[in-house]
Amino acid sequence: MSKGFATDNLVSKKSKKVISSEPQGRLISWSPWPPANFQTRYPAFPFVLTILIIVIGQWYISLLR
């Protein structure tokens, strides 16, 4: 019988769980988009979307004149 360090057999029998800090699932439960980690992956999305809307709006208004 060996004493001291644990053998590989004991380590492999234990279950290893990887806990992710990112939220799982969806922001809106019934929607397939966006994923729950969308806000953490793309924090500048609202700002960029606002800039795009303003630029496209200005372009559209200039076409109407």
C-alpha positions, -999 to 999 in steps of 0.1 A, spaced: 0 0 0 15 33 -11 15 63 12 19 99 4 7 114 -28 -26 103 -44 -25 80 -73 -39 87 -107 -68 63 -101 -82 84 -73 -79 117 -93 -96 103 -123 -126 90 -103 -135 125 -91 -157 145 -113 -142 177 -126 -167 206 -131 -158 237 -150 -178 266 -137 -181 294 -163 -186 330 -150 -205 339 -182 -243 337 -179 -260 309 -198 -293 311 -216 -310 341 -232 -317 377 -222 -353 373 -234 -365 338 -225 -387 334 -257 -362 349 -281 -334 330 -299 -313 361 -299 -294 377 -281 -275 352 -259 -272 361 -222 -235 370 -224 -242 396 -252 -239 426 -229 -206 414 -215 -191 406 -249 -202 438 -267 -205 466 -242 -202 493 -269 -231 479 -289 -257 506 -279 -233 534 -286 -223 520 -320 -259 513 -329 -269 549 -320 -241 563 -342 -251 541 -371 -288 553 -368 -277 589 -367 -254 586 -398 -280 567 -418 -307 591 -407 -286 621 -418 -278 604 -452 -315 597 -457 -326 632 -449 -299 646 -473 -314 625 -501 -348 639 -495 -336 675 -500 
